[in-house]
């Protein structure tokens, strides 16, 4: 089953754990915070 999203765009991303005590653990896993936008495609 597909989610049906099209035109997906990441509008913001940052290392949200920067400066936090868990920063090195988050970096080990490549953790980022993102905001994205997309629209739902028409399904037939």
Wavefront OBJ file of the C-alpha trace (Angstrom):
o trace
v 0.000 0.000 0.000
v 1.428 3.382 -1.017
v 1.030 6.569 0.959
v 0.355 8.459 -2.269
v 2.462 11.550 -1.591
v 4.056 13.457 -4.465
v 6.209 16.579 -4.747
v 7.969 15.864 -1.453
v 10.304 18.645 -0.315
v 12.438 19.014 2.832
v 12.027 22.664 3.821
v 14.193 22.756 6.980
v 16.722 20.497 8.636
v 19.010 20.859 11.623
v 21.019 18.932 14.136
v 18.425 19.333 16.866
v 20.562 17.676 19.558
v 23.468 20.095 19.031
v 24.682 21.192 22.445
v 22.604 18.608 24.314
v 24.132 15.973 26.623
v 23.072 13.263 24.106
v 24.687 15.058 21.143
v 27.341 12.388 20.485
v 24.784 9.553 20.658
v 22.495 11.351 18.236
v 25.416 12.036 15.888
v 26.356 8.333 15.917
v 22.940 7.553 14.436
v 22.805 10.560 12.083
v 19.762 12.006 13.852
v 18.387 15.182 12.271
v 15.217 17.159 12.723
v 13.365 17.985 9.520
v 10.253 19.748 8.321
v 8.822 18.579 5.051
v 5.932 19.340 2.774
v 4.186 17.106 0.288
v 0.875 16.808 -1.400
v -1.378 13.851 -1.760
v -1.511 12.552 -5.320
v -4.758 11.618 -7.005
v -5.466 7.902 -6.822
v -7.626 6.165 -9.403
l 1 2 3 4 5 6 7 8 9 10 11 12 13 14 15 16 17 18 19 20 21 22 23 24 25 26 27 28 29 30 31 32 33 34 35 36 37 38 39 40 41 42 43 44
